[in-house]
Amino acid sequence: MAEVALRNVIKRYDDVEAVRSISLDIPDNEFVVLVGPSGCGKSTTLRMIAGLEEVSAGDIYIGGAIVNDLPPKDRDIAMVFQNYALYPHMSAFENMSFGLKLRKFSKDEIKKRVDHAARILDITELLDRKPKALSGGQRQRVAMGRAIVRNPKVFLFDEPLSNLDAKLRVQMRTEIKRVHQMVKTTTVYVTHDQVEAMTLADRVVVMNGGVIEQIASPQDLYHHPRTRFVAGFIGSPAMNLIRCRLEQNGVGLRVRISDAISLPVPAPLSARYQALTGKELIFGLRPEHITEPRRSDRDQQSEFTATLDVVEPMGMETMVYFTVDGQEVCGRVEPGSAKGPGEAMPLYADMNRMHLIDPQTGLVL
Amino acid sequence: MADTVQTWSPDLQGSLPGISASASARRGLRLFMRRRSSIAFLMCLPLIVIIAGLVLYPACYSIYLSMLNKAQTRFIGLDNFTFLLSRDVFRQVVEQTAIFALSAVFFKALIGLITAHLINNLPAKGQRKWRGMLLVPWVIPLALSSLGWWWLFDPTHSALNYVLSSLGFDEIPWLSSPYWARFSVILVNVWYGAPFFLIMYLAALKSVPEQLYEAAAIDGANAWQKFIHITLPMMRNIIAITVLFSLIVTFANFDIVQIMTAGGPRNMTHVFATYAFMLGIRSGDLPLGAATSLFMFPILAIAAIFILRGVRKRGREIG
């Protein structure tokens, strides 16, 4: 059993509260990703789980036992660091076997475990090399190998792919996912890259300013963000967040985002938003829900025309940027249908995917 | 970036057979001046001249001098060296120099390492204070501090003996007994040189990435295992270089021994430099003095080759 639990955990540095009373339950074998911007407290949280930082208040449980006062070596965890933290004077084999040697494993057992991990990570040929003679990706594999051989209760990853180039990052991401599927172990993974979070996690924990904004599966997080921060943080390009006013229009509602553009709220959502009529709100719609008019059964009232400021061809699709009441808005259109900068283009907003956010509380309504 | 600026004018090449030699020389000089390596050489030239004048010339001259007779009138080859090797006193000097240098360097390195660790584990504010205080022996002029120690060891006014007798112990003949005199000069050398090791090791300790210790902590290492498996291997190059540097300086030490014992009693504390001074300056046999001082060279050269080879090898492996 290796579930991890955090109960009202706080971390203070003098007067600064880096982590503010967070609680989190991670079941056995789950892959949880802590994601958020720099300084949000995600790495501090991971380091508290590892025992590298003291907990100012609250409790951390690993496998049902409180580990607040246990040193890292007694927590039965393994950690992969951002800059690998490989011992430069030791070979890959020695790096991987160091922890086992300190724990007085027999030579045969050490060799068996290292060979097994090396096979999983495809680094058997590299075991005699020193870290300096390895590429970034190979070093990261050795660092993962060092964690795997220990067969720990919990794997901790602290932005392990940040030092790799874009191509290698994608490769290693797949590798980490593959390794987790083979070596089923509870994993806590920290990253600021939301693509990593979405692709790797069973559940994503979005942190901001030392608090947890939302805990959800990647799909749930993307489609049902609970706060303005999560809505804006998850997704690339980010969700469009536009100031708006909710207006009554006969029996229905309309979202007015500028003098010229007001979009109808679909009937199934009108009842939910009825009480908000007349209020200043934030209208959220992802770029992929602002397209050229495609479907024949579309609601033509959701169409509008915008003069494009910037056009970014991406190959499979083209991103178009235009301004609504001084706010930049992004849409995602078919490459063939995109107009040039300065030209007017008819666009369609899929209002079934709309979100309304209270600007005061920042909560999605 | 290329370190030369290539200028190529095909229409000029060969088409001006009457081009003057002075124009060609000017062009060559211009090209030479444009080369970055040339500018670097010219900027280093004053230093090269100073080193050649103050180090290279005296070194070569002392080699030449060591092969002359006492009156410096006749070339006698290696006779001065064979003469020295045949003398018991010289063999004693070699032994004492080796004991003096090796033990002093060992204790300087050990004390430097321990104090560097202690200071490194202090809060930043306290570190500055202690670092400053512990550097004091190193910044006091050695001749002055040696005189201070000489006074502390003085047989009639010795502060150390006063303390010992106040505590009921026998007084110690610090500088008049051969073995205590050896101990005393080594002690002063260690007192003087340990801060150098301290400051170098402190810098080396601070350059060990914190994450290596964190990784070791997670791997299960205790404080001693972290020191043995992380700190020491990561500091091996700086330890090797400081030991080599200190060996050279300690082998060539002059001030401490000259001021405190002048090589006595019974030549038991002589090191190469003081013995060379005694033979060359006091006894007026400059060639023999030069030959004595040159004995240090092969010993230190061999040590330097082995130590620097290790440093290069580790540098390549660790990066």
Contacts between the chains, C-beta under 8 A, distances in Angstrom:
chain1	res1	chain2	res2	distance
A	50	B	214	7.9
A	50	B	218	6.4
A	51	B	217	7.7
A	51	B	218	7.9
A	52	B	214	5.3
A	52	B	217	7.1
A	52	B	218	7.8
A	71	B	217	6.9
A	72	B	214	7.7
A	72	B	217	4.6
A	72	B	218	4.6
A	73	B	217	6.4
A	73	B	218	6.7
A	73	B	219	7.3
A	73	B	220	3.9
A	73	B	221	7.4
A	77	B	218	6.6
A	78	B	218	6.5
A	79	B	214	7.7
A	79	B	215	7.2
A	79	B	218	5.1
A	81	B	211	5.2
A	81	B	214	7.4
A	81	B	215	6.5
A	83	B	209	7.5
A	83	B	211	6.3
A	85	B	209	7.1
A	85	B	211	4.0
A	85	B	212	5.8
A	85	B	214	6.8
A	85	B	215	4.1
A	86	B	215	7.9
A	87	B	212	6.2
A	87	B	215	7.5
A	87	B	216	7.8
A	87	B	229	7.5
A	87	B	230	6.7
A	87	B	233	7.6
A	88	B	234	7.5
A	88	B	317	7.7
A	88	B	318	4.4
A	88	B	319	6.6
A	89	B	233	4.2
A	89	B	234	6.9
A	89	B	236	7.7
A	89	B	314	7.5
A	89	B	317	7.1
A	89	B	318	5.6
A	98	B	216	7.6
A	98	B	219	5.3
A	98	B	229	7.2
A	99	B	218	7.6
A	99	B	219	3.6
A	99	B	220	5.6
A	102	B	219	6.0
A	102	B	220	4.4
A	102	B	221	5.7
A	102	B	225	6.2
A	103	B	220	5.5
A	130	B	317	5.1
A	130	B	318	7.2
A	132	B	316	7.9
A	132	B	317	6.3
A	132	B	318	6.4
A	132	B	319	4.2
A	146	B	215	7.8
A	146	B	219	7.6
A	150	B	219	7.9
